[in-house]
Amino acid sequence: MTLLPLAVVSIAAALLLLRGRALRQWAACELGAWLLLGASILLARPLGIAVDTRLVIVAFGVLKLAMLFAFVAFARDVRWSANRAALVALLIYGLVILATIPFPIDGDEPFGFGNLAPCANIVGELKRLAARSLETESVDVFLATKAPPSV
């Protein structure tokens, strides 16, 4: 995820939801957030602070969207409707999808059907566990139906 889609989504969502004084105040806070990010990047390098770029971008995006919705919650001049909310949700979902595309679904597992031996092993393991579960269940039922010893 790069900063360009984040900036586009943030500005588009603000233009959809805010107006007047709230939009101007949000724009000032937005500019301050970008300046703070730039200053922290410029200060991190000379100080030798190693930071994961993706983590910084995602955290910055979350904080920027939280700032936007704080303005939506507390401002008086807000344009709000179900359609506007749906469009903003669509923009944010698109941003999240773009952020998660580089990662494979299963972690570091390769995609493809080249090596199915682990799958065959899993099926055998599941059969063994199912048989063991049936044995345990049978013993449990047998013990439950057995009458307690009389004193």
Backbone as CSV, one residue per row, in Angstrom:
resi,resn,N_x,N_y,N_z,CA_x,CA_y,CA_z,C_x,C_y,C_z
1,MET,0.844,-1.172,0.000,0.000,0.000,0.000,0.893,1.240,0.000
2,THR,0.583,2.146,-0.881,1.341,3.387,-0.934,0.503,4.509,-0.346
3,LEU,1.094,5.676,-0.280,0.393,6.812,0.315,-0.614,7.464,-0.629
4,LEU,-0.461,7.278,-1.934,-1.374,7.918,-2.882,-2.818,7.438,-2.717
5,PRO,-3.100,6.121,-2.696,-4.494,5.723,-2.481,-5.045,6.192,-1.137
6,LEU,-4.216,6.224,-0.132,-4.651,6.706,1.179,-5.054,8.174,1.108
7,ALA,-4.252,8.981,0.431,-4.579,10.400,0.292,-5.853,10.593,-0.514
8,VAL,-6.005,9.845,-1.600,-7.195,9.967,-2.446,-8.452,9.582,-1.677
9,VAL,-8.411,8.459,-0.966,-9.585,8.010,-0.206,-9.916,8.993,0.901
10,SER,-8.910,9.477,1.588,-9.143,10.410,2.682,-9.781,11.705,2.189
11,ILE,-9.254,12.256,1.110,-9.798,13.507,0.573,-11.191,13.291,0.003
12,ALA,-11.396,12.195,-0.725,-12.719,11.929,-1.298,-13.761,11.728,-0.205
13,ALA,-13.409,11.010,0.842,-14.355,10.783,1.934,-14.685,12.092,2.641
14,ALA,-13.694,12.936,2.833,-13.948,14.227,3.477,-14.838,15.105,2.610
15,LEU,-14.597,15.110,1.305,-15.434,15.915,0.412,-16.861,15.380,0.360
16,LEU,-17.028,14.085,0.534,-18.371,13.511,0.548,-19.123,13.828,1.841
17,LEU,-18.404,13.893,2.951,-19.082,13.957,4.250,-19.078,15.329,4.914
18,LEU,-18.063,16.133,4.684,-17.945,17.400,5.398,-18.226,18.576,4.475
19,ARG,-18.555,19.717,5.088,-18.728,20.945,4.317,-18.424,22.148,5.205
20,GLY,-18.195,23.262,4.560,-18.019,24.523,5.263,-16.845,24.535,6.227
21,ARG,-17.133,24.998,7.433,-16.097,25.169,8.454,-15.454,23.831,8.833
22,ALA,-16.246,22.775,8.937,-15.712,21.458,9.299,-14.721,20.969,8.250
23,LEU,-15.011,21.215,6.981,-14.103,20.795,5.912,-12.787,21.581,5.979
24,ARG,-12.859,22.877,6.270,-11.636,23.676,6.385,-10.808,23.230,7.594
25,GLN,-11.460,22.959,8.714,-10.731,22.492,9.898,-10.107,21.122,9.644
26,TRP,-10.856,20.254,8.967,-10.311,18.933,8.642,-9.093,19.076,7.718
27,ALA,-9.170,19.981,6.745,-8.053,20.171,5.813,-6.804,20.648,6.560
28,ALA,-6.992,21.512,7.555,-5.847,21.969,8.343,-5.249,20.801,9.136
29,CYS,-6.087,19.982,9.748,-5.597,18.811,10.487,-4.948,17.798,9.548
30,GLU,-5.501,17.662,8.370,-4.939,16.749,7.364,-3.540,17.197,6.959
31,LEU,-3.393,18.488,6.716,-2.078,19.021,6.359,-1.095,18.824,7.516
32,GLY,-1.555,19.037,8.730,-0.703,18.816,9.896,-0.279,17.366,10.032
33,ALA,-1.195,16.444,9.740,-0.868,15.014,9.828,0.194,14.646,8.798
34,TRP,0.062,15.174,7.576,1.051,14.878,6.539,2.406,15.479,6.890
35,LEU,2.394,16.692,7.454,3.661,17.309,7.860,4.306,16.533,8.999
36,LEU,3.499,16.053,9.937,4.025,15.257,11.044,4.629,13.944,10.537
37,LEU,3.961,13.307,9.578,4.511,12.081,8.992,5.842,12.357,8.300
38,GLY,5.886,13.426,7.511,7.133,13.773,6.823,8.258,14.088,7.792
39,ALA,7.945,14.833,8.854,8.971,15.167,9.842,9.472,13.928,10.571
40,SER,8.564,13.026,10.898,8.989,11.808,11.593,9.839,10.915,10.691
41,ILE,9.538,10.880,9.408,10.368,10.106,8.477,11.758,10.730,8.360
42,LEU,11.794,12.061,8.261,13.087,12.735,8.141,13.926,12.612,9.413
43,LEU,13.275,12.558,10.575,14.019,12.429,11.823,14.427,10.988,12.121
44,ALA,13.677,10.020,11.620,13.969,8.620,11.919,15.272,8.167,11.267
45,ARG,15.536,8.610,10.063,16.743,8.169,9.363,18.035,8.617,10.046
46,PRO,18.185,9.894,10.376,19.452,10.287,11.027,19.617,9.675,12.418
47,LEU,18.516,9.407,13.094,18.615,8.814,14.426,18.850,7.309,14.374
48,GLY,18.778,6.735,13.199,19.026,5.302,13.044,17.878,4.434,13.520
49,ILE,16.679,4.962,13.501,15.506,4.200,13.938,14.976,3.424,12.736
50,ALA,14.961,2.105,12.847,14.442,1.255,11.772,12.959,1.010,12.024
51,VAL,12.147,1.321,11.034,10.706,1.185,11.168,10.182,0.434,9.945
52,ASP,9.220,-0.434,10.177,8.579,-1.142,9.069,7.679,-0.156,8.315
53,THR,7.959,0.019,7.041,7.242,1.009,6.244,5.756,0.701,6.162
54,ARG,5.422,-0.560,5.932,4.010,-0.933,5.811,3.259,-0.649,7.108
55,LEU,3.890,-0.927,8.238,3.257,-0.666,9.527,3.005,0.826,9.721
56,VAL,3.961,1.652,9.344,3.795,3.095,9.474,2.657,3.591,8.594
57,ILE,2.596,3.110,7.362,1.549,3.558,6.444,0.176,3.128,6.946
58,VAL,0.046,1.886,7.392,-1.251,1.407,7.877,-1.668,2.162,9.138
59,ALA,-0.734,2.365,10.072,-1.065,3.114,11.287,-1.452,4.552,10.956
60,PHE,-0.735,5.165,10.023,-1.060,6.525,9.599,-2.448,6.574,8.965
61,GLY,-2.760,5.584,8.140,-4.081,5.539,7.514,-5.201,5.365,8.519
62,VAL,-4.984,4.508,9.491,-6.007,4.297,10.524,-6.227,5.576,11.320
63,LEU,-5.146,6.235,11.693,-5.280,7.474,12.466,-5.934,8.587,11.648
64,LYS,-5.599,8.669,10.361,-6.225,9.686,9.509,-7.712,9.439,9.342
65,LEU,-8.109,8.187,9.156,-9.541,7.894,9.023,-10.265,8.096,10.353
66,ALA,-9.602,7.797,11.462,-10.203,8.070,12.769,-10.393,9.569,12.954
67,MET,-9.427,10.367,12.495,-9.546,11.823,12.582,-10.731,12.308,11.736
68,LEU,-10.867,11.759,10.539,-11.977,12.151,9.673,-13.317,11.842,10.337
69,PHE,-13.444,10.644,10.886,-14.729,10.278,11.478,-14.961,10.973,12.815
70,ALA,-13.914,11.445,13.461,-14.101,12.306,14.633,-14.716,13.633,14.188
71,PHE,-14.253,14.170,13.066,-14.872,15.378,12.524,-16.320,15.119,12.137
72,VAL,-16.598,13.971,11.541,-17.973,13.647,11.163,-18.853,13.543,12.414
73,ALA,-18.314,12.985,13.489,-19.104,12.790,14.702,-19.372,14.101,15.438
74,PHE,-18.397,15.014,15.454,-18.521,16.190,16.306,-18.829,17.485,15.562
75,ALA,-18.727,17.508,14.248,-18.986,18.739,13.496,-20.484,18.957,13.331
76,ARG,-20.839,20.220,13.142,-22.258,20.551,12.960,-22.675,20.544,11.493
77,ASP,-21.756,20.900,10.614,-22.105,20.957,9.190,-21.553,19.729,8.466
78,VAL,-22.326,18.660,8.569,-21.967,17.380,7.966,-23.051,17.009,6.964
79,ARG,-22.620,16.524,5.824,-23.571,15.994,4.841,-23.651,14.490,5.069
80,TRP,-24.763,14.019,5.556,-24.870,12.609,5.913,-26.112,12.001,5.284
81,SER,-25.922,10.868,4.646,-27.028,10.058,4.145,-26.520,8.625,4.021
82,ALA,-27.440,7.723,3.835,-27.045,6.320,3.700,-26.193,6.119,2.443
83,ASN,-26.517,6.835,1.382,-25.742,6.698,0.144,-24.313,7.222,0.317
84,ARG,-24.158,8.338,1.009,-22.809,8.865,1.254,-22.017,7.900,2.138
85,ALA,-22.662,7.365,3.159,-21.988,6.400,4.030,-21.571,5.159,3.247
86,ALA,-22.423,4.705,2.335,-22.088,3.535,1.521,-20.899,3.826,0.603
87,LEU,-20.857,5.017,0.021,-19.726,5.368,-0.847,-18.422,5.446,-0.058
88,VAL,-18.485,6.015,1.143,-17.269,6.089,1.974,-16.840,4.683,2.385
89,ALA,-17.798,3.831,2.736,-17.460,2.446,3.090,-16.825,1.737,1.897
90,LEU,-17.348,1.964,0.707,-16.768,1.361,-0.503,-15.328,1.839,-0.711
91,LEU,-15.083,3.116,-0.508,-13.725,3.644,-0.641,-12.784,2.994,0.377
92,ILE,-13.252,2.865,1.609,-12.399,2.288,2.651,-12.171,0.808,2.402
93,TYR,-13.210,0.082,1.972,-13.025,-1.332,1.634,-12.021,-1.490,0.498
94,GLY,-12.096,-0.627,-0.501,-11.112,-0.670,-1.585,-9.704,-0.439,-1.088
95,LEU,-9.555,0.484,-0.151,-8.243,0.754,0.433,-7.724,-0.454,1.213
96,VAL,-8.601,-1.095,1.961,-8.195,-2.277,2.731,-7.818,-3.423,1.792
97,ILE,-8.582,-3.601,0.723,-8.257,-4.664,-0.240,-6.905,-4.403,-0.887
98,LEU,-6.639,-3.156,-1.249,-5.324,-2.822,-1.813,-4.205,-3.085,-0.823
99,ALA,-4.472,-2.876,0.456,-3.440,-3.087,1.472,-3.167,-4.567,1.713
100,THR,-4.158,-5.425,1.477,-3.971,-6.846,1.769,-3.618,-7.683,0.553
101,ILE,-3.631,-7.130,-0.639,-3.330,-7.900,-1.850,-1.931,-8.526,-1.838
102,PRO,-0.880,-7.857,-1.360,0.456,-8.466,-1.456,0.643,-9.725,-0.629
103,PHE,-0.255,-10.014,0.300,-0.057,-11.151,1.190,-0.863,-12.353,0.713
104,PRO,-0.247,-13.547,0.639,-1.018,-14.741,0.295,-1.981,-15.088,1.430
105,ILE,-3.032,-15.789,1.100,-4.091,-16.086,2.053,-3.594,-16.960,3.196
106,ASP,-2.803,-17.978,2.896,-2.364,-18.924,3.918,-1.035,-18.559,4.566
107,GLY,-0.557,-17.404,4.361,0.744,-17.045,4.914,1.829,-17.291,3.893
108,ASP,2.773,-18.168,4.201,3.886,-18.386,3.286,3.722,-19.649,2.446
109,GLU,2.543,-20.236,2.421,2.319,-21.437,1.625,2.249,-21.070,0.144
110,PRO,2.910,-21.851,-0.726,2.830,-21.568,-2.155,1.472,-22.009,-2.711
111,PHE,1.015,-21.268,-3.709,-0.232,-21.626,-4.351,0.052,-22.595,-5.485
112,GLY,-0.866,-23.482,-5.772,-0.709,-24.420,-6.870,-0.948,-25.842,-6.410
113,PHE,-0.938,-26.755,-7.381,-1.227,-28.152,-7.108,0.000,-29.031,-7.309
114,GLY,1.170,-28.447,-7.258,2.393,-29.193,-7.513,2.684,-30.254,-6.464
115,ASN,2.437,-29.980,-5.207,2.779,-30.912,-4.146,1.534,-31.211,-3.320
116,LEU,0.856,-32.308,-3.661,-0.366,-32.674,-2.941,-0.106,-33.697,-1.846
117,ALA,1.141,-34.077,-1.620,1.447,-35.055,-0.569,1.009,-34.562,0.811
118,PRO,1.216,-33.280,1.168,0.727,-32.840,2.472,-0.788,-32.971,2.604
119,CYS,-1.518,-32.777,1.508,-2.976,-32.913,1.567,-3.370,-34.362,1.831
120,ALA,-2.691,-35.295,1.194,-2.976,-36.707,1.439,-2.651,-37.057,2.885
121,ASN,-1.590,-36.501,3.415,-1.219,-36.740,4.794,-2.280,-36.175,5.739
122,ILE,-2.830,-35.023,5.408,-3.869,-34.417,6.237,-5.117,-35.290,6.243
123,VAL,-5.495,-35.820,5.077,-6.677,-36.681,5.011,-6.469,-37.927,5.869
124,GLY,-5.297,-38.541,5.795,-5.014,-39.709,6.620,-5.054,-39.376,8.101
125,GLU,-4.516,-38.221,8.452,-4.527,-37.789,9.852,-5.953,-37.547,10.342
126,LEU,-6.790,-36.962,9.490,-8.188,-36.740,9.873,-8.936,-38.058,10.058
127,LYS,-8.648,-39.063,9.191,-9.278,-40.378,9.353,-8.848,-41.017,10.663
128,ARG,-7.556,-40.913,10.995,-7.063,-41.491,12.240,-7.708,-40.813,13.450
129,LEU,-7.834,-39.481,13.408,-8.453,-38.762,14.519,-9.935,-39.090,14.646
130,ALA,-10.614,-39.277,13.512,-12.039,-39.620,13.554,-12.236,-41.003,14.163
131,ALA,-11.392,-41.964,13.782,-11.506,-43.307,14.356,-11.217,-43.272,15.852
132,ARG,-10.221,-42.516,16.249,-9.885,-42.400,17.673,-11.022,-41.733,18.440
133,SER,-11.654,-40.744,17.819,-12.769,-40.058,18.454,-13.946,-41.011,18.653
134,LEU,-14.206,-41.874,17.660,-15.289,-42.849,17.792,-14.999,-43.843,18.907
135,GLU,-13.740,-44.262,19.014,-13.370,-45.178,20.098,-13.585,-44.518,21.455
136,THR,-13.157,-43.278,21.581,-13.316,-42.557,22.843,-14.785,-42.365,23.162
137,GLU,-15.582,-42.053,22.144,-17.016,-41.861,22.354,-17.676,-43.162,22.791
138,SER,-17.262,-44.276,22.193,-17.828,-45.573,22.569,-17.516,-45.886,24.021
139,VAL,-16.299,-45.626,24.443,-15.924,-45.884,25.835,-16.720,-44.980,26.765
140,ASP,-16.892,-43.721,26.393,-17.651,-42.794,27.221,-19.102,-43.236,27.368
141,VAL,-19.708,-43.708,26.267,-21.095,-44.180,26.314,-21.187,-45.433,27.179
142,PHE,-20.209,-46.329,27.025,-20.203,-47.558,27.825,-20.094,-47.242,29.303
143,LEU,-19.216,-46.319,29.655,-19.043,-45.962,31.058,-20.264,-45.214,31.602
144,ALA,-20.922,-44.453,30.769,-22.084,-43.702,31.218,-23.271,-44.610,31.452
145,THR,-23.397,-45.711,30.695,-24.537,-46.619,30.854,-24.309,-47.640,31.950
146,LYS,-23.093,-47.803,32.365,-22.770,-48.763,33.413,-23.340,-48.252,34.726
147,ALA,-23.993,-49.107,35.462,-24.602,-48.717,36.729,-23.535,-48.487,37.773
148,PRO,-23.707,-47.497,38.604,-22.709,-47.257,39.661,-22.745,-48.402,40.656
149,PRO,-21.632,-48.684,41.263,-21.600,-49.790,42.224,-22.480,-49.480,43.437
150,SER,-23.206,-50.474,43.860,-24.076,-50.271,45.033,-23.287,-50.475,46.303
151,VAL,-23.620,-49.741,47.288,-22.880,-49.786,48.552,-23.574,-50.650,49.547
